[in-house]
């Protein structure tokens, strides 16, 4: 389902017509530190709205797991795509990256590899490795521990599921892959 054309169309539609509203900002501020909120506010509106939707799904999922820290789950949802602040993409540019990744994965991976060292392809590198980039950004502002590890590994195409997957990571992947 993650890569189906219908899912991607719904994602694009959501990005075009959903708006990051005042209630979303209030929700985010109630879970993030000032430093985290400063980073979060650098995301474009469609990315912030996506993060809030994922965070709300994480909060809802936490009701079935009283042993888990609901606040941590919400923070994971809000911050999972924070590395995308380095891309500076519009919805159209991001859509093009997703289309290339979906239809031409080898080409996308080559461009992402080039992007590590070449400015022209940097957005491909950041798009592919936004989890790791986000973890580094968060570490610079004092976030530590399992939150960084989960954010760095949240994209299953970059860091496939292994034997020992924390439940929080699986919950994030599930919440991130549905609308």
PyMOL commands that place a pseudoatom at each C-alpha (Angstrom):
pseudoatom trace, name=CA, resn=UNK, resi=1, chain=A, elem=C, hetatm=0, pos=[0.000, 0.000, 0.000]
pseudoatom trace, name=CA, resn=UNK, resi=2, chain=A, elem=C, hetatm=0, pos=[2.860, 2.369, 0.728]
pseudoatom trace, name=CA, resn=UNK, resi=3, chain=A, elem=C, hetatm=0, pos=[3.744, 2.746, -2.936]
pseudoatom trace, name=CA, resn=UNK, resi=4, chain=A, elem=C, hetatm=0, pos=[0.397, 2.242, -4.689]
pseudoatom trace, name=CA, resn=UNK, resi=5, chain=A, elem=C, hetatm=0, pos=[-0.562, 4.953, -7.205]
pseudoatom trace, name=CA, resn=UNK, resi=6, chain=A, elem=C, hetatm=0, pos=[-3.948, 5.459, -5.486]
pseudoatom trace, name=CA, resn=UNK, resi=7, chain=A, elem=C, hetatm=0, pos=[-2.242, 6.038, -2.132]
pseudoatom trace, name=CA, resn=UNK, resi=8, chain=A, elem=C, hetatm=0, pos=[0.129, 8.560, -3.730]
pseudoatom trace, name=CA, resn=UNK, resi=9, chain=A, elem=C, hetatm=0, pos=[-2.764, 10.370, -5.406]
pseudoatom trace, name=CA, resn=UNK, resi=10, chain=A, elem=C, hetatm=0, pos=[-4.568, 10.616, -2.071]
pseudoatom trace, name=CA, resn=UNK, resi=11, chain=A, elem=C, hetatm=0, pos=[-1.365, 11.926, -0.494]
pseudoatom trace, name=CA, resn=UNK, resi=12, chain=A, elem=C, hetatm=0, pos=[-1.055, 14.623, -3.165]
pseudoatom trace, name=CA, resn=UNK, resi=13, chain=A, elem=C, hetatm=0, pos=[-4.721, 15.572, -2.799]
pseudoatom trace, name=CA, resn=UNK, resi=14, chain=A, elem=C, hetatm=0, pos=[-4.292, 15.773, 0.968]
pseudoatom trace, name=CA, resn=UNK, resi=15, chain=A, elem=C, hetatm=0, pos=[-1.223, 17.987, 0.525]
pseudoatom trace, name=CA, resn=UNK, resi=16, chain=A, elem=C, hetatm=0, pos=[-3.043, 20.291, -1.880]
pseudoatom trace, name=CA, resn=UNK, resi=17, chain=A, elem=C, hetatm=0, pos=[-6.207, 20.798, 0.136]
pseudoatom trace, name=CA, resn=UNK, resi=18, chain=A, elem=C, hetatm=0, pos=[-5.308, 20.265, 3.781]
pseudoatom trace, name=CA, resn=UNK, resi=19, chain=A, elem=C, hetatm=0, pos=[-4.231, 23.272, 5.744]
pseudoatom trace, name=CA, resn=UNK, resi=20, chain=A, elem=C, hetatm=0, pos=[-2.089, 23.541, 8.822]
pseudoatom trace, name=CA, resn=UNK, resi=21, chain=A, elem=C, hetatm=0, pos=[-4.539, 25.354, 11.089]
pseudoatom trace, name=CA, resn=UNK, resi=22, chain=A, elem=C, hetatm=0, pos=[-4.282, 27.194, 14.391]
pseudoatom trace, name=CA, resn=UNK, resi=23, chain=A, elem=C, hetatm=0, pos=[-5.545, 24.112, 16.281]
pseudoatom trace, name=CA, resn=UNK, resi=24, chain=A, elem=C, hetatm=0, pos=[-2.711, 22.106, 14.691]
pseudoatom trace, name=CA, resn=UNK, resi=25, chain=A, elem=C, hetatm=0, pos=[-0.158, 24.667, 15.877]
pseudoatom trace, name=CA, resn=UNK, resi=26, chain=A, elem=C, hetatm=0, pos=[-1.620, 24.562, 19.395]
pseudoatom trace, name=CA, resn=UNK, resi=27, chain=A, elem=C, hetatm=0, pos=[-1.399, 20.757, 19.342]
pseudoatom trace, name=CA, resn=UNK, resi=28, chain=A, elem=C, hetatm=0, pos=[2.242, 20.817, 18.172]
pseudoatom trace, name=CA, resn=UNK, resi=29, chain=A, elem=C, hetatm=0, pos=[3.242, 23.483, 20.723]
pseudoatom trace, name=CA, resn=UNK, resi=30, chain=A, elem=C, hetatm=0, pos=[1.780, 21.415, 23.539]
pseudoatom trace, name=CA, resn=UNK, resi=31, chain=A, elem=C, hetatm=0, pos=[4.218, 18.567, 22.810]
pseudoatom trace, name=CA, resn=UNK, resi=32, chain=A, elem=C, hetatm=0, pos=[7.373, 20.197, 21.435]
pseudoatom trace, name=CA, resn=UNK, resi=33, chain=A, elem=C, hetatm=0, pos=[10.063, 22.246, 23.143]
pseudoatom trace, name=CA, resn=UNK, resi=34, chain=A, elem=C, hetatm=0, pos=[10.784, 25.764, 21.937]
pseudoatom trace, name=CA, resn=UNK, resi=35, chain=A, elem=C, hetatm=0, pos=[13.834, 24.525, 20.011]
pseudoatom trace, name=CA, resn=UNK, resi=36, chain=A, elem=C, hetatm=0, pos=[11.887, 21.663, 18.421]
pseudoatom trace, name=CA, resn=UNK, resi=37, chain=A, elem=C, hetatm=0, pos=[9.034, 24.018, 17.543]
pseudoatom trace, name=CA, resn=UNK, resi=38, chain=A, elem=C, hetatm=0, pos=[11.503, 26.389, 15.917]
pseudoatom trace, name=CA, resn=UNK, resi=39, chain=A, elem=C, hetatm=0, pos=[12.656, 23.575, 13.614]
pseudoatom trace, name=CA, resn=UNK, resi=40, chain=A, elem=C, hetatm=0, pos=[9.115, 22.332, 13.077]
pseudoatom trace, name=CA, resn=UNK, resi=41, chain=A, elem=C, hetatm=0, pos=[7.978, 25.787, 11.957]
pseudoatom trace, name=CA, resn=UNK, resi=42, chain=A, elem=C, hetatm=0, pos=[10.560, 25.707, 9.160]
pseudoatom trace, name=CA, resn=UNK, resi=43, chain=A, elem=C, hetatm=0, pos=[8.615, 22.910, 7.451]
pseudoatom trace, name=CA, resn=UNK, resi=44, chain=A, elem=C, hetatm=0, pos=[6.178, 23.918, 4.702]
pseudoatom trace, name=CA, resn=UNK, resi=45, chain=A, elem=C, hetatm=0, pos=[2.516, 23.861, 5.728]
pseudoatom trace, name=CA, resn=UNK, resi=46, chain=A, elem=C, hetatm=0, pos=[1.714, 20.590, 3.943]
pseudoatom trace, name=CA, resn=UNK, resi=47, chain=A, elem=C, hetatm=0, pos=[4.564, 18.825, 5.804]
pseudoatom trace, name=CA, resn=UNK, resi=48, chain=A, elem=C, hetatm=0, pos=[3.474, 20.279, 9.163]
pseudoatom trace, name=CA, resn=UNK, resi=49, chain=A, elem=C, hetatm=0, pos=[-0.103, 19.128, 8.533]
pseudoatom trace, name=CA, resn=UNK, resi=50, chain=A, elem=C, hetatm=0, pos=[1.153, 15.636, 7.625]
pseudoatom trace, name=CA, resn=UNK, resi=51, chain=A, elem=C, hetatm=0, pos=[3.222, 15.519, 10.820]
pseudoatom trace, name=CA, resn=UNK, resi=52, chain=A, elem=C, hetatm=0, pos=[0.229, 16.544, 12.948]
pseudoatom trace, name=CA, resn=UNK, resi=53, chain=A, elem=C, hetatm=0, pos=[-1.934, 13.853, 11.307]
pseudoatom trace, name=CA, resn=UNK, resi=54, chain=A, elem=C, hetatm=0, pos=[0.757, 11.234, 11.994]
pseudoatom trace, name=CA, resn=UNK, resi=55, chain=A, elem=C, hetatm=0, pos=[1.141, 12.486, 15.580]
pseudoatom trace, name=CA, resn=UNK, resi=56, chain=A, elem=C, hetatm=0, pos=[-2.609, 12.267, 16.187]
pseudoatom trace, name=CA, resn=UNK, resi=57, chain=A, elem=C, hetatm=0, pos=[-2.595, 8.703, 14.840]
pseudoatom trace, name=CA, resn=UNK, resi=58, chain=A, elem=C, hetatm=0, pos=[0.268, 7.905, 17.191]
pseudoatom trace, name=CA, resn=UNK, resi=59, chain=A, elem=C, hetatm=0, pos=[-1.705, 9.356, 20.106]
pseudoatom trace, name=CA, resn=UNK, resi=60, chain=A, elem=C, hetatm=0, pos=[-4.743, 7.291, 19.136]
pseudoatom trace, name=CA, resn=UNK, resi=61, chain=A, elem=C, hetatm=0, pos=[-2.585, 4.152, 18.836]
pseudoatom trace, name=CA, resn=UNK, resi=62, chain=A, elem=C, hetatm=0, pos=[-1.144, 4.816, 22.300]
pseudoatom trace, name=CA, resn=UNK, resi=63, chain=A, elem=C, hetatm=0, pos=[-4.567, 4.193, 23.864]
pseudoatom trace, name=CA, resn=UNK, resi=64, chain=A, elem=C, hetatm=0, pos=[-4.116, 0.500, 23.080]
pseudoatom trace, name=CA, resn=UNK, resi=65, chain=A, elem=C, hetatm=0, pos=[-0.664, 0.469, 24.676]
pseudoatom trace, name=CA, resn=UNK, resi=66, chain=A, elem=C, hetatm=0, pos=[-0.789, 1.955, 28.183]
pseudoatom trace, name=CA, resn=UNK, resi=67, chain=A, elem=C, hetatm=0, pos=[2.783, 0.710, 28.762]
pseudoatom trace, name=CA, resn=UNK, resi=68, chain=A, elem=C, hetatm=0, pos=[4.067, 3.209, 26.174]
pseudoatom trace, name=CA, resn=UNK, resi=69, chain=A, elem=C, hetatm=0, pos=[4.771, 6.904, 26.694]
pseudoatom trace, name=CA, resn=UNK, resi=70, chain=A, elem=C, hetatm=0, pos=[2.021, 8.694, 24.728]
pseudoatom trace, name=CA, resn=UNK, resi=71, chain=A, elem=C, hetatm=0, pos=[3.912, 11.992, 24.817]
pseudoatom trace, name=CA, resn=UNK, resi=72, chain=A, elem=C, hetatm=0, pos=[6.967, 10.360, 23.247]
pseudoatom trace, name=CA, resn=UNK, resi=73, chain=A, elem=C, hetatm=0, pos=[4.806, 8.793, 20.530]
pseudoatom trace, name=CA, resn=UNK, resi=74, chain=A, elem=C, hetatm=0, pos=[3.265, 12.163, 19.653]
pseudoatom trace, name=CA, resn=UNK, resi=75, chain=A, elem=C, hetatm=0, pos=[6.703, 13.797, 19.538]
pseudoatom trace, name=CA, resn=UNK, resi=76, chain=A, elem=C, hetatm=0, pos=[7.876, 11.040, 17.180]
pseudoatom trace, name=CA, resn=UNK, resi=77, chain=A, elem=C, hetatm=0, pos=[4.919, 11.738, 14.903]
pseudoatom trace, name=CA, resn=UNK, resi=78, chain=A, elem=C, hetatm=0, pos=[5.537, 15.479, 14.915]
pseudoatom trace, name=CA, resn=UNK, resi=79, chain=A, elem=C, hetatm=0, pos=[9.290, 15.255, 14.376]
pseudoatom trace, name=CA, resn=UNK, resi=80, chain=A, elem=C, hetatm=0, pos=[9.675, 12.229, 12.091]
pseudoatom trace, name=CA, resn=UNK, resi=81, chain=A, elem=C, hetatm=0, pos=[10.062, 14.317, 8.910]
pseudoatom trace, name=CA, resn=UNK, resi=82, chain=A, elem=C, hetatm=0, pos=[11.993, 17.210, 10.454]
pseudoatom trace, name=CA, resn=UNK, resi=83, chain=A, elem=C, hetatm=0, pos=[14.976, 16.499, 8.184]
pseudoatom trace, name=CA, resn=UNK, resi=84, chain=A, elem=C, hetatm=0, pos=[12.885, 17.806, 5.306]
pseudoatom trace, name=CA, resn=UNK, resi=85, chain=A, elem=C, hetatm=0, pos=[13.548, 21.360, 6.505]
pseudoatom trace, name=CA, resn=UNK, resi=86, chain=A, elem=C, hetatm=0, pos=[16.825, 20.959, 4.596]
pseudoatom trace, name=CA, resn=UNK, resi=87, chain=A, elem=C, hetatm=0, pos=[15.023, 20.283, 1.280]
pseudoatom trace, name=CA, resn=UNK, resi=88, chain=A, elem=C, hetatm=0, pos=[12.992, 23.487, 0.950]
pseudoatom trace, name=CA, resn=UNK, resi=89, chain=A, elem=C, hetatm=0, pos=[10.542, 21.750, -1.404]
pseudoatom trace, name=CA, resn=UNK, resi=90, chain=A, elem=C, hetatm=0, pos=[7.172, 22.850, -2.651]
pseudoatom trace, name=CA, resn=UNK, resi=91, chain=A, elem=C, hetatm=0, pos=[4.396, 20.293, -2.920]
pseudoatom trace, name=CA, resn=UNK, resi=92, chain=A, elem=C, hetatm=0, pos=[5.051, 20.015, -6.680]
pseudoatom trace, name=CA, resn=UNK, resi=93, chain=A, elem=C, hetatm=0, pos=[8.802, 19.461, -6.212]
pseudoatom trace, name=CA, resn=UNK, resi=94, chain=A, elem=C, hetatm=0, pos=[8.152, 16.869, -3.532]
pseudoatom trace, name=CA, resn=UNK, resi=95, chain=A, elem=C, hetatm=0, pos=[5.606, 15.155, -5.774]
pseudoatom trace, name=CA, resn=UNK, resi=96, chain=A, elem=C, hetatm=0, pos=[8.204, 14.971, -8.540]
pseudoatom trace, name=CA, resn=UNK, resi=97, chain=A, elem=C, hetatm=0, pos=[10.686, 13.368, -6.152]
pseudoatom trace, name=CA, resn=UNK, resi=98, chain=A, elem=C, hetatm=0, pos=[8.080, 10.808, -5.098]
pseudoatom trace, name=CA, resn=UNK, resi=99, chain=A, elem=C, hetatm=0, pos=[7.149, 10.048, -8.725]
pseudoatom trace, name=CA, resn=UNK, resi=100, chain=A, elem=C, hetatm=0, pos=[10.794, 9.530, -9.667]
pseudoatom trace, name=CA, resn=UNK, resi=101, chain=A, elem=C, hetatm=0, pos=[11.321, 7.351, -6.591]
pseudoatom trace, name=CA, resn=UNK, resi=102, chain=A, elem=C, hetatm=0, pos=[8.244, 5.263, -7.430]
pseudoatom trace, name=CA, resn=UNK, resi=103, chain=A, elem=C, hetatm=0, pos=[8.685, 4.813, -11.190]
pseudoatom trace, name=CA, resn=UNK, resi=104, chain=A, elem=C, hetatm=0, pos=[12.479, 5.000, -11.500]
pseudoatom trace, name=CA, resn=UNK, resi=105, chain=A, elem=C, hetatm=0, pos=[13.923, 3.754, -8.197]
pseudoatom trace, name=CA, resn=UNK, resi=106, chain=A, elem=C, hetatm=0, pos=[17.416, 2.968, -9.533]
pseudoatom trace, name=CA, resn=UNK, resi=107, chain=A, elem=C, hetatm=0, pos=[17.661, 6.405, -11.132]
pseudoatom trace, name=CA, resn=UNK, resi=108, chain=A, elem=C, hetatm=0, pos=[16.358, 8.019, -7.934]
pseudoatom trace, name=CA, resn=UNK, resi=109, chain=A, elem=C, hetatm=0, pos=[18.936, 6.145, -5.842]
pseudoatom trace, name=CA, resn=UNK, resi=110, chain=A, elem=C, hetatm=0, pos=[21.743, 7.219, -8.175]
pseudoatom trace, name=CA, resn=UNK, resi=111, chain=A, elem=C, hetatm=0, pos=[20.644, 10.852, -7.966]
pseudoatom trace, name=CA, resn=UNK, resi=112, chain=A, elem=C, hetatm=0, pos=[20.412, 10.547, -4.178]
pseudoatom trace, name=CA, resn=UNK, resi=113, chain=A, elem=C, hetatm=0, pos=[23.932, 9.087, -4.076]
pseudoatom trace, name=CA, resn=UNK, resi=114, chain=A, elem=C, hetatm=0, pos=[25.223, 11.961, -6.234]
pseudoatom trace, name=CA, resn=UNK, resi=115, chain=A, elem=C, hetatm=0, pos=[23.445, 14.392, -3.951]
pseudoatom trace, name=CA, resn=UNK, resi=116, chain=A, elem=C, hetatm=0, pos=[25.643, 13.550, -1.018]
pseudoatom trace, name=CA, resn=UNK, resi=117, chain=A, elem=C, hetatm=0, pos=[28.514, 15.443, -2.656]
pseudoatom trace, name=CA, resn=UNK, resi=118, chain=A, elem=C, hetatm=0, pos=[26.870, 17.508, -5.403]
pseudoatom trace, name=CA, resn=UNK, resi=119, chain=A, elem=C, hetatm=0, pos=[24.675, 20.481, -4.615]
pseudoatom trace, name=CA, resn=UNK, resi=120, chain=A, elem=C, hetatm=0, pos=[22.585, 20.064, -7.734]
pseudoatom trace, name=CA, resn=UNK, resi=121, chain=A, elem=C, hetatm=0, pos=[21.209, 16.715, -6.547]
pseudoatom trace, name=CA, resn=UNK, resi=122, chain=A, elem=C, hetatm=0, pos=[21.183, 17.521, -2.831]
pseudoatom trace, name=CA, resn=UNK, resi=123, chain=A, elem=C, hetatm=0, pos=[17.378, 17.466, -2.599]
pseudoatom trace, name=CA, resn=UNK, resi=124, chain=A, elem=C, hetatm=0, pos=[17.374, 13.814, -3.708]
pseudoatom trace, name=CA, resn=UNK, resi=125, chain=A, elem=C, hetatm=0, pos=[19.905, 12.936, -1.005]
pseudoatom trace, name=CA, resn=UNK, resi=126, chain=A, elem=C, hetatm=0, pos=[17.947, 14.801, 1.693]
pseudoatom trace, name=CA, resn=UNK, resi=127, chain=A, elem=C, hetatm=0, pos=[14.630, 13.355, 0.516]
pseudoatom trace, name=CA, resn=UNK, resi=128, chain=A, elem=C, hetatm=0, pos=[15.995, 9.819, 0.718]
pseudoatom trace, name=CA, resn=UNK, resi=129, chain=A, elem=C, hetatm=0, pos=[17.882, 10.319, 3.995]
pseudoatom trace, name=CA, resn=UNK, resi=130, chain=A, elem=C, hetatm=0, pos=[15.601, 12.840, 5.738]
pseudoatom trace, name=CA, resn=UNK, resi=131, chain=A, elem=C, hetatm=0, pos=[15.264, 10.561, 8.764]
pseudoatom trace, name=CA, resn=UNK, resi=132, chain=A, elem=C, hetatm=0, pos=[19.003, 10.515, 9.423]
pseudoatom trace, name=CA, resn=UNK, resi=133, chain=A, elem=C, hetatm=0, pos=[19.288, 14.233, 8.625]
pseudoatom trace, name=CA, resn=UNK, resi=134, chain=A, elem=C, hetatm=0, pos=[16.435, 14.978, 11.016]
pseudoatom trace, name=CA, resn=UNK, resi=135, chain=A, elem=C, hetatm=0, pos=[18.057, 12.955, 13.783]
pseudoatom trace, name=CA, resn=UNK, resi=136, chain=A, elem=C, hetatm=0, pos=[21.260, 14.972, 13.351]
pseudoatom trace, name=CA, resn=UNK, resi=137, chain=A, elem=C, hetatm=0, pos=[19.326, 18.266, 13.484]
pseudoatom trace, name=CA, resn=UNK, resi=138, chain=A, elem=C, hetatm=0, pos=[17.495, 17.179, 16.621]
pseudoatom trace, name=CA, resn=UNK, resi=139, chain=A, elem=C, hetatm=0, pos=[20.717, 16.019, 18.246]
pseudoatom trace, name=CA, resn=UNK, resi=140, chain=A, elem=C, hetatm=0, pos=[22.167, 19.513, 17.685]
pseudoatom trace, name=CA, resn=UNK, resi=141, chain=A, elem=C, hetatm=0, pos=[19.357, 21.017, 19.778]
pseudoatom trace, name=CA, resn=UNK, resi=142, chain=A, elem=C, hetatm=0, pos=[19.716, 18.523, 22.611]
pseudoatom trace, name=CA, resn=UNK, resi=143, chain=A, elem=C, hetatm=0, pos=[17.320, 15.699, 21.740]
pseudoatom trace, name=CA, resn=UNK, resi=144, chain=A, elem=C, hetatm=0, pos=[18.810, 12.340, 22.604]
pseudoatom trace, name=CA, resn=UNK, resi=145, chain=A, elem=C, hetatm=0, pos=[18.098, 8.668, 23.064]
pseudoatom trace, name=CA, resn=UNK, resi=146, chain=A, elem=C, hetatm=0, pos=[15.593, 6.424, 21.385]
pseudoatom trace, name=CA, resn=UNK, resi=147, chain=A, elem=C, hetatm=0, pos=[13.721, 9.310, 19.749]
pseudoatom trace, name=CA, resn=UNK, resi=148, chain=A, elem=C, hetatm=0, pos=[16.755, 9.970, 17.527]
pseudoatom trace, name=CA, resn=UNK, resi=149, chain=A, elem=C, hetatm=0, pos=[17.164, 6.308, 16.662]
pseudoatom trace, name=CA, resn=UNK, resi=150, chain=A, elem=C, hetatm=0, pos=[13.522, 5.898, 15.686]
pseudoatom trace, name=CA, resn=UNK, resi=151, chain=A, elem=C, hetatm=0, pos=[13.437, 9.074, 13.597]
pseudoatom trace, name=CA, resn=UNK, resi=152, chain=A, elem=C, hetatm=0, pos=[16.656, 8.079, 11.821]
pseudoatom trace, name=CA, resn=UNK, resi=153, chain=A, elem=C, hetatm=0, pos=[15.207, 4.667, 10.902]
pseudoatom trace, name=CA, resn=UNK, resi=154, chain=A, elem=C, hetatm=0, pos=[11.550, 5.485, 10.241]
pseudoatom trace, name=CA, resn=UNK, resi=155, chain=A, elem=C, hetatm=0, pos=[11.654, 5.083, 6.429]
pseudoatom trace, name=CA, resn=UNK, resi=156, chain=A, elem=C, hetatm=0, pos=[11.419, 1.340, 5.726]
pseudoatom trace, name=CA, resn=UNK, resi=157, chain=A, elem=C, hetatm=0, pos=[12.921, 1.812, 2.243]
pseudoatom trace, name=CA, resn=UNK, resi=158, chain=A, elem=C, hetatm=0, pos=[16.100, 3.209, 3.762]
pseudoatom trace, name=CA, resn=UNK, resi=159, chain=A, elem=C, hetatm=0, pos=[16.250, 1.138, 6.950]
pseudoatom trace, name=CA, resn=UNK, resi=160, chain=A, elem=C, hetatm=0, pos=[14.284, -2.090, 6.463]
pseudoatom trace, name=CA, resn=UNK, resi=161, chain=A, elem=C, hetatm=0, pos=[12.673, -3.805, 9.398]
pseudoatom trace, name=CA, resn=UNK, resi=162, chain=A, elem=C, hetatm=0, pos=[15.021, -6.149, 11.181]
pseudoatom trace, name=CA, resn=UNK, resi=163, chain=A, elem=C, hetatm=0, pos=[14.638, -8.699, 13.928]
pseudoatom trace, name=CA, resn=UNK, resi=164, chain=A, elem=C, hetatm=0, pos=[14.433, -6.242, 16.830]
pseudoatom trace, name=CA, resn=UNK, resi=165, chain=A, elem=C, hetatm=0, pos=[12.078, -3.411, 15.944]
pseudoatom trace, name=CA, resn=UNK, resi=166, chain=A, elem=C, hetatm=0, pos=[10.844, -1.215, 18.784]
pseudoatom trace, name=CA, resn=UNK, resi=167, chain=A, elem=C, hetatm=0, pos=[7.061, -1.058, 18.876]
pseudoatom trace, name=CA, resn=UNK, resi=168, chain=A, elem=C, hetatm=0, pos=[7.269, 2.744, 18.661]
pseudoatom trace, name=CA, resn=UNK, resi=169, chain=A, elem=C, hetatm=0, pos=[9.105, 2.486, 15.330]
pseudoatom trace, name=CA, resn=UNK, resi=170, chain=A, elem=C, hetatm=0, pos=[6.543, 0.076, 13.914]
pseudoatom trace, name=CA, resn=UNK, resi=171, chain=A, elem=C, hetatm=0, pos=[3.712, 2.318, 15.120]
pseudoatom trace, name=CA, resn=UNK, resi=172, chain=A, elem=C, hetatm=0, pos=[5.366, 5.335, 13.460]
pseudoatom trace, name=CA, resn=UNK, resi=173, chain=A, elem=C, hetatm=0, pos=[5.814, 3.467, 10.193]
pseudoatom trace, name=CA, resn=UNK, resi=174, chain=A, elem=C, hetatm=0, pos=[2.181, 2.376, 10.285]
pseudoatom trace, name=CA, resn=UNK, resi=175, chain=A, elem=C, hetatm=0, pos=[0.885, 5.871, 11.069]
pseudoatom trace, name=CA, resn=UNK, resi=176, chain=A, elem=C, hetatm=0, pos=[3.132, 7.414, 8.403]
pseudoatom trace, name=CA, resn=UNK, resi=177, chain=A, elem=C, hetatm=0, pos=[1.991, 5.042, 5.666]
pseudoatom trace, name=CA, resn=UNK, resi=178, chain=A, elem=C, hetatm=0, pos=[-1.753, 5.689, 5.861]
pseudoatom trace, name=CA, resn=UNK, resi=179, chain=A, elem=C, hetatm=0, pos=[-3.981, 8.682, 5.295]
for i in range(1, 179): cmd.bond("trace and resi %d" % i, "trace and resi %d" % (i + 1))
show_as sticks, trace
zoom trace
